[in-house]
Structure formats: structure tokens, C-alpha cells
Amino acid sequence: MQIFSEVCENIVYRSTDAGADLDMDNFEGETSLTMDRTGGTADVDNLELATSLTLKDLRATADSTFNYLDADVTGSADAGAVTVDGVQDGADVPILGDELSVTAVGMPVV
């Protein structure tokens, strides 16, 4: 499945099984991406640093990878905003970017 949009500020994505991958190059003007109750694989590519990422109530079966735009991540001072809210134990969610600093809010204390 491919999703295309001219201008979309707030994107909320939900899939209950193996979902579709999102290529953020298909969106323009987005300020936030929320992965809401996602289970299965739903990878996100070309995420911009200016786009806040929220992982909300991800299921234990979530297996998603988030790749930031190489052009946005150029040095150790780059940072992405990530909110983790209710991700179930067992979810596999790597967030990738060369020398990217991620601040996660709402992580459970282990």
C-alpha cells in the first residue's frame, strides 16, 4: 500500500497486523507522526528531524524501524523528539540515524 499526500501536518497511523511501510517523502509539511496501537511490521523511512515521533500503545508484536533522513542527521548535535507512551514489553523498535540523539519521554523504568 502506498500513501501519498500533498500537505499533512499531523499523521496518525494504526495497523492491527502487519502494516504497510511509510515513506515520509510522500508527505509535505508534517510536524508529527503518531504510531498508534501498531502491531506487526510497519517501517518508516525518510523521517525528518523536525517531525516529532510518538509511539503510543505499541503492541508486543510491533516490529518497526524508524530511519531519519541522512541529510537531517549530520553531526552529534542533531536530536529527534520521540515520545514513548505505553509500548508493550517485547516490541522491537529501533530508531536509526547516524550520530542521532533521541530523547524518549515516558519510557518505563526497568
C-alpha positions as CSV (number, residue, x, y, z in Angstrom):
1,M,0.0,0.0,0.0
2,Q,1.3,3.4,-0.9
3,I,0.1,6.6,0.8
4,F,0.5,10.0,-0.9
5,S,-0.4,13.4,0.4
6,E,0.3,17.0,-0.7
7,V,0.2,18.6,2.7
8,C,-0.5,16.9,6.0
9,E,0.7,18.2,9.4
10,N,-0.4,15.5,11.9
11,I,-0.2,11.9,10.8
12,V,-1.7,9.1,13.0
13,Y,-1.0,5.6,11.7
14,R,-2.6,2.5,13.1
15,S,-2.4,-1.1,11.9
16,T,-3.5,-4.2,13.8
17,D,-1.4,-6.7,11.9
18,A,1.5,-6.5,9.5
19,G,1.1,-2.9,8.3
20,A,2.3,-1.0,5.3
21,D,5.6,0.8,5.3
22,L,5.6,4.6,5.3
23,D,7.9,6.7,3.2
24,M,7.8,10.2,4.6
25,D,9.0,11.6,1.3
26,N,5.3,11.1,0.3
27,F,4.3,13.8,2.8
28,E,4.9,17.5,2.9
29,G,4.7,19.8,5.9
30,E,4.2,17.1,8.5
31,T,5.0,18.1,12.1
32,S,4.1,14.9,13.9
33,L,3.8,11.2,13.3
34,T,2.0,9.0,15.8
35,M,2.2,5.2,15.6
36,D,-1.0,4.3,17.5
37,R,-1.5,0.7,18.7
38,T,0.5,-0.7,15.9
39,G,1.3,-4.4,15.8
40,G,3.4,-6.3,13.2
41,T,5.9,-4.6,10.8
42,A,5.4,-1.0,9.7
43,D,8.7,0.6,8.9
44,V,9.1,4.4,8.4
45,D,11.8,5.8,6.1
46,N,12.9,9.4,5.5
47,L,11.6,10.8,8.8
48,E,12.7,14.5,9.2
49,L,14.2,15.6,12.5
50,A,11.6,18.4,12.7
51,T,8.8,15.8,12.8
52,S,8.0,14.6,16.3
53,L,7.5,10.8,16.6
54,T,5.1,9.3,19.1
55,L,5.0,5.6,19.8
56,K,1.6,5.1,21.5
57,D,0.5,1.8,22.9
58,L,2.5,-0.3,20.5
59,R,1.7,-4.0,20.9
60,A,4.3,-6.6,21.9
61,T,4.2,-7.8,18.3
62,A,5.3,-4.4,16.9
63,D,8.5,-4.8,14.8
64,S,9.1,-1.4,13.3
65,T,12.2,0.5,12.3
66,F,12.4,4.3,12.0
67,N,15.0,5.8,9.7
68,Y,15.8,9.5,9.7
69,L,16.8,11.4,6.6
70,D,20.6,11.3,6.2
71,A,20.6,15.0,5.2
72,D,19.0,15.9,8.5
73,V,21.4,13.9,10.6
74,T,24.8,15.4,10.0
75,G,26.5,15.5,13.4
76,S,26.4,14.7,17.1
77,A,24.3,17.9,17.9
78,D,21.3,16.6,15.9
79,A,18.3,15.4,18.0
80,G,14.9,13.9,17.3
81,A,11.9,14.2,19.5
82,V,10.4,10.8,20.4
83,T,7.6,10.2,22.9
84,V,7.1,6.6,24.1
85,D,3.7,6.1,25.7
86,G,2.7,2.6,26.6
87,V,4.8,0.4,24.4
88,Q,4.3,-3.3,25.4
89,D,7.2,-5.4,26.5
90,G,8.6,-7.4,23.6
91,A,8.1,-4.7,20.9
92,D,11.2,-4.3,18.7
93,V,11.5,-0.7,17.7
94,P,15.0,0.5,16.6
95,I,15.3,4.3,15.8
96,L,18.2,4.8,13.4
97,G,20.2,7.8,12.3
98,D,24.0,8.4,12.1
99,E,25.0,10.2,15.3
100,L,21.4,10.9,16.2
101,S,20.5,11.7,19.8
102,V,17.0,10.6,20.7
103,T,15.2,11.8,23.9
104,A,12.4,9.4,24.9
105,V,9.8,10.7,27.2
106,G,7.5,8.2,29.0
107,M,9.8,5.2,29.0
108,P,9.1,2.7,31.7
109,V,11.8,2.3,34.3
110,V,13.3,-1.2,34.1
